[in-house]
Amino acid sequence: MFLESGRDIAQKIQALMDEEISQPLRLAVAFWGAGADYRLRGACKIICDLESGACNPSVIRSLLDRENCVTLKLNGLHAKVVIGSAGAVVSSANMSTNGLGAEGADSSGTIEAGYFVPPSTPDYQRMTTWFDRQWMQATPITERDLAVAEARWEFRNRTMPEDVVPSAVSTIPSFDIDPFSLLEEQIDADDRLRAVKPEVFALLKVELPSVDNRRLGKIATWACHLLLNQAGSGRDHSAGDGEARGPATDEWIVGRFGTQKRLETVASVVTLLETISRSPSFSRDVRRAATRALSVQPWG
């Protein structure tokens, strides 16, 4: 079905949102402008090109604040693809009031066109495969990413000197995480830590199916403790081996990685943290804390 205006595109995207009940709406749309997020509701998986200077950082912040929305960045993305269970839209329109029109507006501010692809077609399957491939290449958005994007946005819109780019994180994010949403309340006597909850383990097991359950349980536990430390919600470890009870700091956790399998363990921890950072199954703050742990890289 040919969509011959921004209004047609917006209406079809709205229909996909309204009809979505079984999975997150998937949006690979390069640029997001003010007011573009008002239509979004329900779970979403979003890819944008944050570093282009054409993506409004305040809109991306609002997307990151949505509890059931995961937003990643992919440099060089220029596509405008929206995929739902009821079909997909590929078009020229970015998610902006200029491209799609403001709520209630008769038309957008630019001449747009697109195409609706029904879910029963081979092209729809190709589009979902394409999105999954881009999703795996995309990366979580950090506070530093947003700070740099804000400087580029200012430069683009107010002719700010090109060399004014923050070199450090502009703000320290706060996190609201219940540690026991990830960990058991009782300390595991064998590992001296609160172990990962079974439901969290089940989500992470999918990413490392070849690792035996006991080993993976330890690795998943360590990953959860590392992200909780970044959130300021770290837990204690129990006493043992001549060591008194104390805080399970990053250094203490990483010290348990061992030497023989250290590189393999680091790779597994990174995989699990990346999984947490991009999974709608985890809260926004858990995803952000995992992203922060990945950027700090406490394993050295």
C-alpha positions in Angstrom: 0.0 0.0 0.0 1.5 3.3 -1.1 1.5 6.1 1.5 1.5 9.4 -0.2 2.0 11.9 2.6 3.4 12.4 6.1 -0.2 12.3 7.4 -0.8 8.9 5.8 2.5 7.6 7.2 1.7 8.9 10.7 -1.8 7.3 10.6 -0.4 3.9 9.5 2.3 4.0 12.2 -0.4 5.0 14.8 -2.4 2.0 13.7 0.6 -0.3 14.2 1.0 1.0 17.7 -2.7 0.7 18.5 -2.8 -2.9 17.2 0.4 -4.1 18.9 -0.2 -6.5 21.7 2.2 -9.4 21.3 5.7 -7.8 21.1 7.5 -4.5 21.3 7.0 -2.1 18.4 10.4 -1.9 16.5 11.5 1.5 15.1 14.7 2.0 13.2 14.3 5.7 12.6 17.4 7.9 12.2 16.3 11.3 13.5 13.8 12.2 16.2 12.5 15.8 16.7 10.5 17.6 19.3 7.0 16.2 19.8 7.8 13.0 17.9 7.4 10.8 20.9 3.9 11.8 21.9 2.3 8.9 19.9 4.4 6.2 21.5 2.8 3.9 24.0 3.4 0.3 25.0 6.7 -1.5 24.6 9.2 -0.2 22.0 12.6 -1.1 20.7 14.2 2.0 19.0 17.3 2.6 17.0 18.4 6.1 16.2 21.5 7.9 14.9 22.2 10.0 18.0 25.7 11.2 16.9 24.6 12.8 13.6 23.8 16.1 15.2 20.3 15.9 13.6 18.7 13.9 16.4 17.2 16.0 19.3 18.9 14.8 22.5 16.0 15.9 24.7 13.7 13.6 22.8 16.1 10.8 23.2 16.3 11.5 26.9 12.5 11.2 27.1 12.6 7.9 25.3 15.2 6.6 27.7 12.9 7.6 30.6 10.1 5.4 29.3 10.1 2.3 31.4 9.1 -0.2 28.7 11.1 1.4 25.9 14.7 0.4 24.9 16.5 3.0 22.8 19.9 2.3 21.2 22.2 4.2 18.8 23.7 3.2 15.5 26.0 5.5 13.7 25.2 6.0 10.1 21.6 4.9 10.4 19.5 6.7 7.8 16.6 4.3 7.6 13.0 5.1 8.6 11.4 1.7 9.3 8.6 0.9 11.8 7.6 -2.8 12.4 4.7 -4.1 14.3 2.9 -7.5 14.4 0.2 -6.1 12.0 2.7 -5.0 9.4 5.5 -2.5 8.7 6.1 0.9 7.3 9.2 2.0 5.4 9.2 5.7 4.4 11.1 8.9 4.0 9.7 10.4 7.2 11.7 10.8 10.4 10.0 10.8 13.7 9.4 14.6 13.9 6.5 17.0 13.7 8.0 18.2 10.5 8.0 14.8 8.9 4.8 13.4 10.4 2.9 16.5 11.5 1.9 17.5 15.0 -1.0 15.8 16.7 -4.2 16.8 15.0 -2.4 18.5 12.1 -3.6 18.0 8.6 -0.2 17.5 7.1 3.5 17.4 7.8 5.8 20.3 6.9 7.7 18.3 4.3 6.7 16.2 1.3 6.9 12.6 2.4 6.0 9.2 1.0 6.2 5.6 2.1 4.9 2.1 1.8 3.0 -0.3 4.1 4.1 -3.9 4.0 1.6 -6.6 5.3 2.8 -9.2 7.7 2.1 -12.1 5.4 4.6 -11.1 2.8 8.3 -12.2 2.2 9.3 -8.5 2.4 7.9 -8.2 5.9 10.1 -11.2 7.0 13.1 -9.6 5.3 12.4 -6.3 7.2 12.2 -8.0 10.5 15.5 -9.9 9.8 17.1 -6.6 8.7 15.9 -4.9 12.0 17.3 -7.7 14.1 20.6 -7.4 12.4 20.8 -3.6 13.1 19.6 -4.1 16.6 22.6 -6.4 17.3 25.0 -3.8 15.9 23.5 -0.9 17.9 24.8 0.1 21.3 23.3 1.5 24.5 23.2 5.2 25.0 25.3 6.6 27.9 25.3 10.0 29.6 28.5 10.9 27.8 26.8 10.1 24.4 23.9 12.4 25.4 26.4 15.2 26.4 28.2 15.0 23.1 24.9 14.9 21.2 23.7 18.0 23.1 26.8 19.9 22.0 26.4 18.8 18.4 22.7 19.7 18.5 23.6 23.2 19.8 26.2 23.6 17.2 23.8 22.6 14.5 21.1 24.9 15.7 22.9 27.8 17.2 26.3 27.8 15.3 28.1 26.8 18.5 31.9 26.6 18.0 32.7 23.2 16.6 35.2 22.3 19.2 32.8 22.8 22.1 32.2 19.1 22.9 32.1 17.9 26.5 34.9 15.6 27.5 33.1 14.2 30.5 29.8 13.1 31.7 27.6 16.1 32.3 25.4 14.6 35.0 25.7 11.5 37.2 22.5 9.5 36.6 20.5 8.3 39.6 19.0 4.8 39.7 16.0 3.4 41.4 16.7 -0.4 41.6 15.4 -2.9 44.0 18.4 -5.3 44.3 16.1 -8.2 45.1 14.5 -7.8 41.7 17.7 -9.4 40.4 19.1 -11.2 43.4 17.9 -13.7 46.1 17.6 -12.2 49.5 19.6 -14.9 51.2 23.3 -15.3 50.6 24.4 -18.5 48.8 26.8 -20.1 51.3 28.9 -21.7 48.4 29.4 -18.4 46.6 29.3 -16.0 49.5 26.9 -13.8 47.5 23.2 -13.3 47.0 22.6 -15.4 43.9 20.8 -14.3 40.7 17.1 -14.9 40.8 15.8 -17.9 38.8 13.7 -15.8 36.5 16.6 -13.5 35.7 18.9 -16.5 35.1 16.3 -17.9 32.7 16.4 -14.7 30.6 20.2 -14.7 30.5 20.6 -18.4 29.9 19.4 -17.9 26.3 22.5 -15.8 25.5 25.0 -18.4 26.7 23.4 -21.8 26.2 26.8 -23.6 26.0 27.8 -22.6 29.6 26.8 -25.1 32.2 24.1 -23.9 34.6 26.3 -23.8 37.8 29.0 -21.8 36.1 26.5 -19.5 34.3 24.7 -18.9 37.6 28.0 -17.6 39.1 28.7 -15.4 36.1 25.1 -14.0 36.1 25.4 -13.3 39.8 28.6 -11.4 39.3 27.2 -9.4 36.4 24.2 -8.4 38.6 26.4 -7.4 41.5 28.6 -5.2 39.1 25.6 -3.3 37.8 24.2 -2.8 41.3 27.5 -1.3 42.3 27.2 1.2 39.5 23.7 2.0 40.8 25.0 2.5 44.4 22.9 -0.5 45.5 25.8 -2.9 46.1 25.3 -5.8 48.6 27.7 -7.4 51.1 29.5 -10.7 50.7 29.7 -13.2 53.6 32.7 -14.1 55.6 35.0 -16.9 54.5 38.6 -18.1 54.0 39.8 -15.9 56.8 38.1 -12.8 55.4 35.4 -10.9 57.3 32.1 -10.0 55.9 32.2 -6.8 53.8 31.0 -4.9 50.7 31.0 -6.9 47.4 32.9 -4.2 45.6 33.8 -4.3 41.9 37.4 -5.3 42.9 36.1 -8.1 45.1 33.7 -9.4 42.4 36.3 -9.3 39.6 38.8 -11.1 42.0 36.5 -14.1 41.8 36.9 -14.4 38.0 40.0 -16.5 38.5 43.0 -16.6 36.2 42.6 -19.7 34.0 39.2 -18.7 32.7 39.4 -15.0 33.3 39.2 -13.9 29.7 36.3 -16.3 29.0 34.6 -15.0 32.2 35.0 -11.4 31.2 33.5 -12.1 27.8 30.6 -13.8 29.4 30.0 -11.0 31.9 30.1 -8.5 29.0 27.6 -10.6 27.0 25.2 -10.7 30.0 25.5 -7.0 30.8 24.9 -6.1 27.1 21.8 -8.4 27.1 20.5 -6.7 30.2 21.2 -3.2 28.8 19.0 -3.8 25.7 16.3 -6.1 27.0 12.8 -4.7 27.7 12.4 -7.4 30.3 14.5 -5.3 32.7 13.6 -1.9 34.1 15.0 1.3 32.6 17.3 1.9 35.6 18.6 -1.7 35.5 19.4 -1.2 31.8 21.1 2.1 32.5 23.2 0.6 35.3 24.3 -2.3 33.1 25.3 0.2 30.4 27.3 2.2 33.0 29.0 -1.0 34.2 30.0 -1.7 30.6 31.5 1.8 30.2 33.4 1.6 33.4 34.8 -2.0 32.7 35.8 -2.8 36.2 37.5 -6.0 35.1 40.3 -3.8 33.6 
